[in-house]
Amino acid sequence: MDSAIVPIPRQRNTREENRQIKAGGSLETWSDNKRRQKDIEARWTMKHGKTHCGYKNRISVDRKHKVIRKYAVTSAEVHGSQVFE
């Protein structure tokens, strides 16, 4: 299994906006243009002591036959053991 972080642009949200996003609340006060620019599904993770915001592409490879068996995209916070068996 291998994973690669796919970064997103910095969001620059206020603390209140971050609370609303984490709570899953509606962001109706945002204009349509602002909603199009924000990625509210991406999350933060640490790798080698550095923080990254985005998603992780994950693959599971059969080493013997050199074939990709499974592929998944998750938010960066999800641990690899939770994706594949």
HUDATA-V860317 format. One record per residue. N is the residue number from 0. OMEGA is omega in degrees with one decimal (none if undefined). D_LAST is the distance of its C-alpha to the last C-alpha in whole Angstrom. Layout:
BEGIN
n: [N:N]
omega: [OMEGA:OMEGA]
d_last: [D_LAST:D_LAST]
END
This chain:
BEGIN
n: [0:1:2:3:4:5:6:7:8:9:10:11:12:13:14:15:16:17:18:19:20:21:22:23:24:25:26:27:28:29:30:31:32:33:34:35:36:37:38:39:40:41:42:43:44:45:46:47:48:49:50:51:52:53:54:55:56:57:58:59:60:61:62:63:64:65:66:67:68:69:70:71:72:73:74:75:76:77:78:79:80:81:82:83:84]
omega: [178.7:177.8:177.8:179.7:175.7:-175.5:173.9:175.6:177.9:-173.4:-179.7:177.3:173.1:179.0:179.2:177.5:177.7:177.0:179.2:-179.3:-179.5:179.4:-179.4:-179.0:179.7:-179.2:-176.4:-179.8:178.4:175.2:178.9:179.7:-179.8:179.0:178.0:-175.8:-175.1:174.5:-174.2:179.7:179.4:-179.4:-177.6:173.4:175.5:176.2:-178.5:176.5:179.4:178.4:179.4:176.0:178.8:-176.2:173.9:169.8:-177.7:175.8:173.6:-173.1:171.3:-174.7:-176.8:-176.1:179.8:-179.6:174.3:-178.1:-177.3:179.0:-179.8:174.0:179.9:172.0:-170.7:-176.3:-174.3:-179.8:-177.3:-179.8:180.0:-174.8:-178.5:178.8:none]
d_last: [10:13:15:18:20:22:25:28:31:32:33:36:35:38:36:37:35:32:32:33:30:27:29:28:32:34:36:39:41:40:41:40:40:38:35:35:35:32:29:28:24:23:23:23:21:23:22:25:27:27:26:25:25:23:20:17:16:13:12:10:13:13:16:18:19:19:17:15:12:11:12:12:15:15:18:18:18:14:12:9:7:8:7:4:0]
END
